Amino acid sequence: MQATDDILDILVDQLQQDIGYKLKDLKAFEGKIPGSIKYTMDLLTAEISSDRIILLFPHQEKNLKIDFLKFWVDQFKVLGLGTAVIVLRDPVRSFQTLLTKNRISFISLRHDYYLPFMALRMLETNLPSEPPKVVKNSKLSQKATQLLTVLIYASNFAKRQLFVNTNSVFNKSGYMFTGGKQLFEELAKVAGFETIRTMNRALLDLESANVIQSIGSQTRKTYAFQELGMDLFYSVIEIMRSPVKLSITADRQLMFTVIRQKFSTFNDISTLDGASFSGLTAIAKITDLESDMSQLSYAFSKQLFNYVFDRETKQIFKNSSIGSSNAPGNIRIERWSDDPDRISNWLRRQSLWNDQRIPDPISLYLANTEKNDSRVTGILEDLIEATFEGRKYG
């Protein structure tokens, strides 16, 4: 098949209708073309979404060899010329499978697509009128939110050698975060998952909301994000859940008395295993926000919270007059869905977060969105951006 004007018109219209993207800056390949390529296929360059691609139009589809295609696809990438995409008229199913297994991007004029750099795999399916978008009208599960928080950081910091083999984390385009079972098992541990089943449920929830896409069979599935870092954060923030499950606010003296029944000596509540600062107290300690120190806030893991506030402790609070939750001298203790400093400890091990007993910025953001304070929200967004850039806030 040659790249005639008629074929190009069909291709442009098909992409626009099927996946909502239009080929831009479509023109003949301007680089030096090797003889083995020049006489077997037409080469054009274009832009789709924000990706530079090289379109290859093989003259004889039946004579195509996977090794030959694989070699030149890799060469174009090594030379920094763009991602090669094979354009086929009517490929047989077995050949499409070979292309997919070798992660060779292709488009067929019968509306089959495999474009992993766009996290798009559409083979023999009912095609949507536009590309999948993050579902905004429902909340993720708590576990999915925990895993997604880790993935947002990992997608941004993977190239800073969080992982030994970045080829297993990014596809050959060098920017789309992707990973198989082993990688996601590692990240699930950071999120606090104890079983593979929990991880799989969280991944399924993310996939159902179109946050993440999967490629491959169930046993060899690869998951991919098209957006990374801050872009991913802003894309999904509306459907992520706050880590705060419930909270107790009480007089400082009463709170200390209750905790000392469980721990005879401690310097500060935040030094307990499974505890950290939270709310405005945490934000004030790492930013320029002025905190009302008469209203200290702490976060407890589920295990610590349930240990301290057992049946006997709850009876103490029931028999006490706590008064207004905003009264001076009160302490607020939140029960989080997981250890509040689990992810921040992980970031500290990567030298990306220095503050002891302070939750990571994304978890802090999620825990404080209910306050509807534009200044707090702005500070937290700046804090997240600074962390992603590997610098201190301010």
N, C-alpha and C positions, 0 to 999 in steps of 0.2 A: 504494500500500500504506500503510495506516495502522498506527500503533504500538499495536495492541490488546494486551490481556494475553496472548492466545494467541501472537501474533507475538513478543512479548518473551520469553515462556517458551521458544519454539523457538530464538530467537537466543542466549539465555543458555546453554542446554544445548548448542547447536552449538559455540559458542566453547570451552566447557569441554572437550568431547570432542575437538575438532579440534586446538586449539593449546594447551590446558592452562591457559588463562586464563579467569577468571570476571569478568563485569561487576559492579562494585561501585558502591554509592551511585547506583543508577539512579533518575532522577527527571525530572520535566518541567523544561524549560529555564525559568529564572526571570528572564532578562533581557528587555528590550523586543525584540519580534520585528517586523522590518519587514514591511509588508503584502505585498510581493512574495514573501516566504518563508512568512508565516503562512498564506496561503490555498492554498499549493501543496505543503506538506510538514509533517510533525510533527517537533518538535525535542525531544530529551531529552539530558540530560547524564549522564555515567557516568565511572567510572575503570576502566582495564584495565592490568594490571601496575601501574606507578606513574604512568601517563599520564592526564591529564584529557582527555576527548574529548567532542565534541558529535555525537550521532547524528542524522542527517537521514533521514527516511522520506518519499521523494517519493510523492505520491498517484498521479501519472500518469508512469510510467517512460518511456513512449514519447515524451512531449513534452519530455523533459529536454534542455537545451542546455548544451554544455560551457562556453561562455563565461560563462553565468549561474552555473554551479556553481563555476567557477574564481574568479570575482569574490567570491562569498560565502565560499568556503573561505579565501581570502586575507584577507577582512575579519575573520572570526572570529579569525584568527591575529594580525593587526595590533592588534585590540582586546584581545588577551590572554585571550580567552574559552576557548581550547582548540583542539585539533586536530579539524577536522570530518571525519567519516567517513560516507559515503553508504551506506545500507542498501537493497539492491535484492532483489527477489524472484527474477527470472529474466532478467538482462540479456543482450542479444545479445553475441556475442564481439567484434564490431567496436566496440561501445560500451565494453566493458571495456578494449580496447586504447587508446581515446581517453583514458579515465580514467587509465590507467597512464602514458601519454606525458605527460600534464599533471600527474602526481604528485598525483592526487586520491585519497585513501584511500577504499576501499570494502570492503564485506562483502556477499556474496550468500548467499541462503538455499539455494543449491545447492552451498555449500561452496567458493566461490572467495574469495580474500582478496588484497588489496593494501594493506598497512599499513607503508609505508616508515619511519615513525617507530619501529616495532618491528623494523625490518630483516626484514620478513616479506613474501614474495611467493609465493603458492601459487595457481596457476591450472591447473586440469585436471591435477592430480597426485594421486598416492596420498598421502593426508594422514597424517602421523605422529600417534601418540597423544599426544605432548607436543612442545613447541617444541624445535628443535635446540639441543644443548648442546655445549660444547667437548669434543672427544674427549680422554680422559685416559690412554688405554692405549697411546699411541704418541708418539714424539718428532717434532717438526717437523724439516725439513731445516735445515742450517746457514744457508742463504740466507734461508729463511723466517723464521728466528729473527732474523736481522739486520734484515730489513725490518719485522718486527713490533716490534722494539725502537724503531725510528724512529717507527712508527705510534702506539705507546703515548704517546710524548712529544708527537707532533703532535696527537693527539686531545685532549690536555689543554691544549696551549698555542696552538691555532689561534686562539682568541678573543683572545689577547694579540698579535694582529697578526703572527703568523708568516707569514701569507699575506694578500695585499692584499684579495682578495674572499672574505670569510668565507661568503658565500652559496653558494660553490662547495664549501665544506668542510663546512658543517652544513646539514641540511635545515631546513625552515621551523619545525619544533618548537624549533629552537635548541640542541639538545644532541646529536643523533645524528651522529657523525662519518661523513662520506661523501665520496666523491670519484670523479672520472672518470679517464681515462687520463692526462691532462696532469698532474694533481696527483700521481698515483702515480709517474709518471716522475721528477718532481722529488724525491720522497721516496726513490725507488730510488737516485738518485745519492748521496744522503746515506748510504744503506746500503752504497754501494760497488759497485753493479751497473754493469757496462759495456755490457750489451746489454738490449734490450727482452725478448728471449727469457728471459733470466735472471729479470727481473721477473715475467713471466707465469707462469713455473714456480713462483716463490715465492708468488704470489697463489693459484695453483691448490692448492698445498699448504695454505695457510691456509684456503681454502674447503673443502677436503676434510675438514679437522679441525673445521669449523663455527666457526672463530674469526671468520671474515668471511663476509658474505653478498653476493651479487651480484644486481643488478636490471638488466634490459634485454638487448638483443641482444649478440652477441660483439663487434661493432664499436663499440657505444656502451654498453658495460657501465659501471655505477656500482656501486661497492663500499661497504659500510656496516658499521659496528660498532654494536651496541646499547649496549655498555658502553664507558666512557671512563676514561682516567687510571689511578688506583689500582685501581678496580674491574676494569678490563681486565687490568691487571698480575696481580692475584691470580687471575683466572679462567684465565690461560694459562701461569702461571709453571711449572707442573708439566710442560708439554710443550715448553718452550723448551730449547735446547741451550746448554751452556757454550761460550764462544768459545775456550777453551783446547784446542788439538789435541794438544800434547805439551809436555814441558818437560825442561830439562837443569839439573841442580844440580851445582855444582863449587866447588872452592876459589877464593876471591876472587882471589888472585894469578894462578892459572891462567886464570880467566875474563878478567881484564883483559889478560893477555898475548895471548890469542887474539883479543880484540876489537881490540887495538892493531895487530895484523897487518893488519887491514882499515881501521882509522881511526887514523892516527898520533897525532892529538891530539883529545881530547874532555874536557869537564869532568866529565861524569857519563854513565853509560850511558843514562839517561833523556833526555838531550839529543840522542841520535841520531835522525835522521829515521825515523819509523816505530816509535819505542820510547816507552815510558812506564813509570811505576811500576805495580806490580800487587800482588795479594794483600794481606796484612796491612800491607805497607809503604805501599801507596796509601791504605788505609783509615785508617792511623794519621796520615797527613799531613793529612787533612781532618776527622778526628773526635777524640774524646778517648781512643781506644784506644791503649794503650801497645804499641809495636812492639819486637820484639827486633831491634835494628839490626845485630846480627851475622848476621841471616838476611834480607838484602835480596832483594826480588823485583821482577822487571821483566817487561814484556810486549813482545814483538816482533811486528810484522806478519809475514805469511808470507814476503814478499819479503826483508825484513831478516834474518829468521832463516835462510833458505836461503843468503843471501849470506855471513853470518858463519860459519855452521856447514856449510861445504862439505865435500867429501871429505877434504881435507887436515886441516881442523880436527877432523873426527870421528876421524881417526887419532890426533891428539894426545890426545883424551879416551880413546880406546881404550887407549893406552899409559900412561895416568896412573891413579894410584890415587885415585879420587874420594872414597871412603869414604862414611860415612852422609850421607844427604841433609839430616839435621837437625844436622849437626856445626857448631859455631860457626865463623864466618868464611866459610861457604859463600854462594854467590849462586845464586838460582833464576831461570832465564830461560824464560819460556813462549812458545810459538808460538801466536799467535792466528789465527783464521780470516780476520781482516781487520785493518786498521790499528787499533790499540787506542784511539787518540784521535780517530778520524774523527768519531764521533757527538758526543763531548764538544766538539770544535772547533765543530761546528754549533751546539751549545747555547751555547757562548761567544759566537758571533756574534749570538745572540739575547739576550745579557746574562742568561743563565739558569744559567751554569756558569762559575766564575771560576778554577778550579785548573788550572794548566799541567801537562801530562804526567800527567794522571790520567784514566783511562777514565770514562765516564759511569756513574751509579749502577746502572742496570739491568744493564749489562755486568759491572760489578764484582760485583753480586749473583750473576749466573749463573756467574761464574768462581770463586766462593768457596763455593757450596752444598755442594761435596764435603767441605768441612772439618767439617761437622756440628757447628759451634760455635754454640750458641744466642745467645751474646752478639754474635758477629759478625753473625749473621743479623738480630738485633734492631736493631743499629746501621745495617745496610744498609737495612732497611725504613724506619727513621726518616729516613735520608739521602734515599731516594727520595721519601718524602712531603714532606720539606722542599723538595726540588727542584721538585716539582710545584706547591707553593704559592709558589714564587718567593722563597724565603728561604734563608738560610744554615742549615746544620745546627746544632742545639744550642739 
